[in-house]
Amino acid sequence: MNGGGWGAVLRCGLGLAMCVWPGLGWAQGSGHAPEKIIIDTDIGDDVDDAFALAVAVKSPELQVLGVMTTFGDTVARAKIVDRFLGEVGRSEIPVLAGKATATKNPMSQRRYGESGHFAKASHGEAVEFLLEQIRKYPGEITLIAIGPLMNVGAAIDKDAATFRKLKRVVLMGGSIRRGYGDLGYTAPVPAMPEWNILNDVASAQKLFGAGTPLFVMPLDSTQLKMDEVKRAFLFSQGTAVTDQLAVLYHLWGQETPTLFDPMTIVFVLRPDLCPVQGMHIRVDEKGFTREESGAANAQVCLDSNAEVFFKFYLKRVAER
């Protein structure tokens, strides 16, 4: 593993059930305080955002300071988060709406947010919330970015110095060597513009140049197909969280979800499941994330083990 700069280097204490990853802030069995995270999501389109939120709320190692919504009708997305958090007993978590943007992308799960009795009358402004939390907890917050980067770019524009006081950003985004549909056992598919980068190229460029520790989970390591056996297991558990996932899955209306976004949360919990290496990545004007020579500006996970990922994910989300 290439851990240049502030890269991850695994140290395991002999005879101890603990592994510490410097710069990652994770220690299993160490008794450390929960990791403070803020999630920035475009929940409501693809269903993987909901699966990411599910593992976050099921993980006592994490303190979710807030959930921000981005891209398109951000208030409708916030209402989806409101209901999900209310149904699973986590309505204390603040939900913030980013600035709405124009999009023709359909929101398959919109109706979910229009039902139930958990919708808040109003939502705070996402960018100001993010900056306020960083000022309150400098060097302590991990921002989990699993949607187009409108809120991220706006925060950098508004107060880049404060943004740099994040502990790190963990991003689902980019395509370094493998494109959509390259599952590792098919003919190679070349890199291509990835959704979260493509929908706000300028903000992605700002993030990769911000100087904030950046950990990237691109298409290369996140095309994790949740087959019917795994779905049947999870949806049969009958817990508050798995019941909500089942509802959102059926509203999504497709068959096999790809759990791109949950890898970001799992990486925070178990960085060994998506080992990273230092790389210099340039976001070009077409949304490609180009691997180039130069000093590392990101730590990138290029491969992951789907079997081990799902073993961890399903056990965690199914826990009662």
Secondary structure as GFF3:
##gff-version 3
##sequence-region A 1 320
A	DSSP	beta_strand	11	12	.	.	.	ID=ss1
A	DSSP	beta_strand	19	21	.	.	.	ID=ss2
A	DSSP	beta_strand	26	27	.	.	.	ID=ss3
A	DSSP	beta_strand	35	41	.	.	.	ID=ss4
A	DSSP	alpha_helix	48	57	.	.	.	ID=ss5
A	DSSP	beta_strand	62	69	.	.	.	ID=ss6
A	DSSP	alpha_helix	74	87	.	.	.	ID=ss7
A	DSSP	beta_strand	95	97	.	.	.	ID=ss8
A	DSSP	alpha_helix	110	113	.	.	.	ID=ss9
A	DSSP	beta_strand	124	125	.	.	.	ID=ss10
A	DSSP	alpha_helix	126	136	.	.	.	ID=ss11
A	DSSP	beta_strand	141	146	.	.	.	ID=ss12
A	DSSP	alpha_helix	150	163	.	.	.	ID=ss13
A	DSSP	beta_strand	168	172	.	.	.	ID=ss14
A	DSSP	alpha_helix	195	198	.	.	.	ID=ss15
A	DSSP	alpha_helix	201	208	.	.	.	ID=ss16
A	DSSP	beta_strand	214	217	.	.	.	ID=ss17
A	DSSP	alpha_helix	219	222	.	.	.	ID=ss18
A	DSSP	alpha_helix	228	235	.	.	.	ID=ss19
A	DSSP	alpha_helix	240	252	.	.	.	ID=ss20
A	DSSP	alpha_helix	262	269	.	.	.	ID=ss21
A	DSSP	three_ten_helix	271	273	.	.	.	ID=ss22
A	DSSP	beta_strand	277	283	.	.	.	ID=ss23
A	DSSP	beta_strand	289	292	.	.	.	ID=ss24
A	DSSP	beta_strand	298	300	.	.	.	ID=ss25
A	DSSP	alpha_helix	306	318	.	.	.	ID=ss26
###
